[in-house]
Amino acid sequence: MNQVYDWLNSTAPTLLRDIKDVHLNILVQNIDNMKGKNVSGLKRFGKVTGTTAHEAYTNLATREALGVPLHRLSTCNGPEYYAVSEYQEKEPLLIVSPDPHPLREQVLGQIARALPELRIQVIQNLSYEDFRKVICIAKWSLTFGEGLDGYFLELVFSGGVGFAVFNDRFFTLELLNWRPSILPGRL
């Protein structure tokens, strides 16, 4: 974000000379990555808005902190985009998000000790296509990050069981006690 500001600041006289209207939209996908970013400073180059990914921070407090109008636009995601693998055919594989969490190592260590036959794979340095292949064979996922993110939803849409650690930065409090209903014929 600040790199974009610095770049525009140095190139704006030449780059924007013949452009009448500039509209910059900031994709706010992770609210924690916005700390220390000069979003409202971009207003000197034109209109600035923000598009958020999570309801938990699509609110007046975030709008005031960033100094720009916010709009929530979730990703287009649904079971119709996934091939379902039968749960019984899946491998004893737990995929894990790479997100930091204070209890992450303790939780993963306890799971590994309790289920020594389980393979645990942290999802990192994979193309999206390779990720899609892994979720077709994994029985479970555990996300320490955004909650109902791709690590959770995409695996569920593929016939697995997803677990998410509650995180008030991405979940609303209403989701704290949410329990999804089981889709008939899926498990």
Secondary structure, 3 states (H helix, E strand, C coil): CHHHHHHHHHHHHHHCCCCCCCEEEEEECCHHHHCCCCCHHHHHHCEEEEEECCHHHCCHHHHHHHCCCEEECCCCCCHHHCCCCCHHHCEEEEEECCCCCCCHHHHHHHHHHHCCCCEEEECCCCCHHHHHHHHHHEEEEEECCCCCCHHHHHHHHCCCEEEECCCCCCCCHHHHHCCCCCCCCCC
